[in-house]
Amino acid sequence: MTLFQVKQILKRMAAMTILKVSGVLAIGSVAGVEPLKNAAIAAGVGILEVLEELSKAYMKDGELSDDEINAAFAEQAGGDSDS
């Protein structure tokens, strides 16, 4: 994995965290969950989901291609990796 790929993964993790947290905060506040706890759980789950997909891709051949990285994030964004 290159330094460029690591930077891309970290930037996309930050964007994915915002995506996950923004969707869950409103529901958690209606249910009476503390916003900070709610945000931390949503962010943690999102990050672990992406790491799981990246780990699966890495285990296949011992490498992470740009396509595999794109596919892991596309799944979290609710789209396919071809768009």
Protein Blocks (a to p, Z undefined) as FASTA:
>chain_A
ZZklmmmmmmmmmmmmmmmmmmmmmmmmmnopafklmmmmmmmmmmmmmmmmmmmmmmmn
opacfklmmmmmmmmnopafkZZ
